[in-house]
Amino acid sequence: MGRDFRWLLASSWTSNVGDGVALAAAPLLIASMTSSPILVASGAILQFLPWLVFGLHAGAIADRFDRRRLVMVANAARAVVLLALCAFLVTGVADIWIVLASAFLYGTAEVFVDTAGSTLLPMLLKPADLGLGNARLQAGFLVANQFAGPPLGAFLFAAGHAWPFLLEAVCVSLAVVLISRIARTPVPPRPSTGSGTAMAGSVGDATGSSPGGAKVHTDIAEGLRWLWRNPPVRMLVLIILLFNVTWAAPWGVLVLYATEHLHMGAVGYGMLTTASAAGGLLATMSFGWLERHVSFAAMMRVCLSLEVVMHLAFALTTQGWLALLIMFVFGFYAFIWGTISTTVRQRLVPHELQGRVSSVNSVGVFGGMVIGQALGGVIAQAWGLTAPWWFAFAGAALTLLFVWRPISQIVSARPVLDEVQANEP
């Protein structure tokens, strides 16, 4: 699918190796400093909280400037945060509050990486190739972030608390070099003033002589209005928000659930995400066949139904081997859902709005995770480590009933290219 896509793929896979290492190492680091479920959940919350603070602004900025360069700068900032954390760990001055502050700063940089990065694929590929392109990016995420990274992170953490974060800094830095090889991505086209979705043609003329902050807010409002007037994309964002609230409630204390309830140890905890990645790899090999033989609507309903069953199974199990099997199934359907939902959204959103709509979607994802993890920490503190799974089961089941019928409308909506062509003389 082209040279630029290969560089994007290589950069994504490389950074995901580092993120996968931290996926196991970061919770283990926090758990080594505190046994409080609330503080353990706070580690993930503070990494994702920046989406609520900066997410919409990141989307507006991604629609104004060179998206490739934004990814490079933000990844460089992540590397600086990681190197500073390593220095604190090596010198022995790191405590729980320094670690939590590092999670927040790292998460802030990640907001701009993920928002700008998500807009690159639609600029490099044809709409018909987006499904395959997203599948390959997701495959890299599964192999590097969830399959190879977590066991390596747990192993390095056992060797020394700073080692996994040093490796992550190296991977993120290398990702900057790889993505720099992509040909310069132009600033997205911005229609001239006068249409219903009019936007400025350059950074300096979005709102005339108004301050820069007002220009960004104007662009944010533009994206929100488009999203509100597009029922299929709006409903897709709502589904993602609701299911992430229920999903994140038990995930925020998963490290305690694995080590204290299932008695799997640090390596066993890392193996949970590895099992998930193995299921995702099977989905990677199956996606092409599924896309040809099963409708997107049917697959989306099956995935969300399996989400409900997964929560119930985790609430009932007391065996580590069974938890690994459940995670394998979770990885399979989560890969299918992620690929389909991303592809559908990218096909429906104009290029000049990809950053803002993607940022709203991500705010829904991580906003739901912040809410869910906060609830999960409180619920686990009050009623035990299996209580968040019961909460997730009930919430996911009710949400599934609510979204069952609208899924057909989401999948059957026309791609944005069809809408543009229909309005041409």
N, C-alpha and C positions, 0 to 999 in steps of 0.2 A: 504493500500500500504506500510505497514511497520512502525516500531517504529520510525526510523529516519525521515521519511517523516512527521509523526505527530509532531515531535519536530520542524521541519522546518516550518510547517504550523502554529504552535502555536507562534513561534518567529515572523513570518511574520505578522500575524494578530495583535499581540501586538504592534509592532513598527508602524503598519499602523494606530492604534488608535491615537497614538501621532502625526503622520504626518497629520492625518485628522483634528485634533484639530488646528494645525498650518496652515492648508490650508485656514481656515477662519480667524484665529487670526493674521497671519503675514501681509496679505494685509490691514486688518483693522488697525493694528498698524502703518503701513507706511502711510496710508491715514489720520490717526489722526495727523500726523506730517507735512504733505504737501498735497496740492491739485494739484500739478503739475502732469499731466499724464506721463511725461517723468520720473520723480522720482519714481512714483508709479510702472511704468513698470520696472524700474531699479532694484527694489527689487527682482522680479522674475528673471531678467537677471543675476544678481550677484549670485543667488543661482545656476543657471544652467551653467554659464560661466565656472566653473571648469571642466566641461566635455570637453570643447575645449582645456583646458590646460593640464589636467591630465588623460583624458579618456583612451587614447591609452596605456599610461604607466600602468594604473590600470589593463587593460586587460592582459598585459604581466606579471605583478606581480601575477595576479590570476592564470595564467597557470604555475607558478613556485612553489608556496608555498601552504601550507594547507589553503584551501579556507574558511573553517569554522572559523579558527582562524583569518583570515583577516577580516571577517565580524564582529567578536567580538571586535577586536581592533578599527576598524573604528566606530562602534556604540558607543563604550566608548568615543571616541573623540567627537562624536556628542553630547553626554550627557554633556560633559565638556563645550562645546560652549553654550548650552542652559542654563546651570546653571550660566555661566558668564553673559549672557544677562539678566537673571532674577535679578541678583545682581545690574546691571546697572539700570534696571527699578525700582526696589524697592527703591534704593537710590536717584532716580530722576535725575541722570546725563546722562541718555540715550538721544541721539538725533538721527536724521535721518542717520547721517554718521556711528554711532556706530551700528545701526540696519542693515544698508547695509553691513557693514563689517562682522557682525555676519552671515548674509545670505550667504556671500561668503565662510566663513570658514565652516559653516554647509554644504554647497553644496559640498565643497572639500571632506569632510569625507564621504558624501553620495555617491560620485563617486565610492569609494572603496567598500562601503557596497553593492550597487546595482550590480556592476560588478562581484564581487566574489559571491554574493548571487545568481545571475542568472545562475551560472555554477553548483550549487549544485543539482538542480532538475534532470538534465540528468544523474548525477552520482548515484542518489538514485532510479530512476525508469527505467523500460524498455521503449524502444521507443514507443511501443504500448500504454503505459499508460501516455505518456506525455500530450496528449490532456486533459485528465481528471485531471491530476495533475495541469496543468496550469489553468484549469477552477476553481479548488478549491482555488488556490492561488489568482486568480483574484476575486473570490467571497469574500475572506477575505479583499482584497483591497477595494472592493465596500462597504461592510458592515462597515468596520472600518474606512477607509480613507475618504470615500465620503458620507456615509449614517449617521453614528453615530457621527463621529468626527467633521465635520464643525458646525452643530448646537451647539454642546457642546463647541466648540472653541469660537463661537460668544457669547454664554451665559457667559462663563468664562471671556472673554475679557470685557464684560460689568461690571462684578463684580470687575475686577482689571486687569490691563494690563499684569502683570507678571504671573497670574494664569495659563493661557493656556500653556505657555512655561515651567512652572514647571511640569505640568502634562505630557507634552511631554518628558521631561527629565526622568521622572519615567518610562514611557512606553519603551523608548529606552534602559534604563538600564535593565529592566526586559527582554527585547528581547535578551540581551547578555547572561543572565542566561539560558534562554530556549534553545538557539542554542548551548550552551556549552554541552548540553546533547546528541547531535548527536555524534555517534561514529566518531573517527578521520577520516577525509577525506584525502586519500592519495594524494600526488602530482600527477597530471595527467601524464600518460605514455608519454614518449618522444622517438620517433623512433631513432634508431641508425643512425649515419652519413652515408650517401651514397645514400639515397633515395631523391626524389625530394622535400620532405617536411622534410628533416632531421633537428632535433633539439637536443640540448644537453640533457644529462640524469640527470644533477644536476645543481644547481645554479652556481657552480664554473667553469663549463667547456663549457659554451655556445659559447664563442668566444676565447677560449684558455686563453691567459694571458691579454687580453684586459680589460680595466676598466669596472666596473659594469654598468655604464651608456651605454656603447657600447653594452653590452650583452642584455640589455633591448631593445635598438633600433634594434638590430638584430632580436629579437623575434617579435617586432612590424612589421618590414619589412616582416617577414615570414608570419604573419597573413594577412597583406595587399596583399601580392602576392597570397595567397590562395583565398582570397575574390575576387580579380580581375579576377582570372582564373575560378571562379565559377559563371557563368552568372545568375542563378536563385537567389542565395543569394545576389549577387551584385544588381540586380534589386529590390529586396525586400527592401534593405537598402536605395536605391535611392527613392523609393516610400515613405518610412517613412520620409525621409528628406524633400521632397517637400511638403507633406501634413502637416507636422508640422510647416513649415514656414507659410502657410496660416491659419492653426488652431490657432497658437499662436498670430497672429497679433491682433485680438480682445480680446483674453483671457488675455493679459497683462494689459488691462484697464477694465476688466470685473467688478471689484469692483466699478469703477466710473460709468460704464454703468448701473449697477443695482441700485446704490444708487441715481444717479443724473438724468439719462435718464428715468428709469422705476420707480423711487421713491419708491423702495422696502425696504429701510432701511438696517441696518446691519444684522438683523435676516433674512430678505428676501434674502439678498445676500447669506447667509449660506444655505438657502433653495434651491437655484439653484443647488448646488452640491449634496444636498440631493435628489432632483428630479432625477438627473443623476444617482445616486446610486440606486434608486428605479427601474429605467429602467434596470440597470445592473443586479439587482436581478432577474428580470423577464427573462433576457437572461440566467442567471445561470441555472434556472429551465428548460429552453428550449434548452440549448446547446446540451445535449445528443441526443435529438430527431433530432435536426437540423444536427448534425454530421452524423447520420445514414441515413437521407433522402435527404440532400442537399449537393452538392459538395462544397468543399472549394473554388473553383474558383468562383462559383455563389455567395456564401456568401460574398466573398471579393469585388466583383463588386457592390453588393447591398449596402454594408457598405460605400464604397467610394462615391457612388451616393447619398446616404443619407447625407453624409458630405456636399456635394454641396448644397443640399436643405436646410440643417440646417443653413448655413451661410445666405442664402437669407431670410429665415424666421426671423432670428434675426435682420437683417437689416430693415425689414418692421414693426416689431411689436412695439407697444407702451404700451402693457398691461403686467403686471407682471404675471398674471395667465397663459397667453399664453406662456410667456418665460419659465415658469415651465414645461409646456407640451412639449415644444421643447427640453428642457434639459432631460426630461424623455426618449424621443426617442433617443436623442444623447447617453445617458447612455446605452441603449439597444444595438445599433449597435457598439458602441465603445468597449464594452465588447467582442462581437463576433469577431471583428477585432483583438483586442489585443491577444486573446487566439489563434486564428488561425495563425497569423503572427509569434508569439513566438514559437508555436509548429512546424510549418514548418521549421523555422530556426534551432531549436534544433535538429530536425531529420536529417538535411542535413550537420551539422557541426561535425567533429570528436571531441572526448572528449578533446584531448590535445590542441585544438584550440578554445574551447568554450569561454574562457575568452577574447581572443583577438577579435574574431568575434563579440561577444556580446558587447564589448567596442566600436567597430566601429559602430555597430548599435545604441548604446546609444549616441555616438557622433553625429550621424545623427539626432536622436530624439531631443537632447538638443541643438545641434547646430542650428537646424531648429527653435527651440523655442526661442533661443537668437536672431536670425535674425528676426523672426516674431514679437517678442515682441518689439524689437527696432523700427521696421517699424511701428507697431501698435501705439506706443507712439507718434511718430512723426506725423503720419497720423491723430490721434485723436486731437493732439494739433493744427494742421493746419485746419482740416475740420470737426471736431466734433466727438462725441462718436459713431455714427453709421457708419462713414466712414471706419473704419477697417473691419467691416462686409462686406461691398461692395467689398473691396479689397480681402478679403478671398473668397468670392463667385466667383469672376472672376478667381482668381488664382487656386482654387480647380477645377473649371470646365475645365480649360485648362489642368491641370495635369491629370485629369481623362481620357481625350481623349488620352493623351500620353501613359498611362499605361494600357489601357483597354485590349489590346491583350497580352502583356507579362505576365499577371496574369496566364494564362493557362500554360505557360512554368514553372512558379515558382511552381505551385501546382503539376504538373506532374513529376517534377524532382525526381530521385530515392533517397531514404535515403542513408546516408553514409555507413550504414551497408551493403547494397546491392552492393555498389561500392567495398568495401573491399573484400566481398565474391567473386565478379566477378574476382578479380585479384589473388585469391588464386589458387595454382596448383590443 
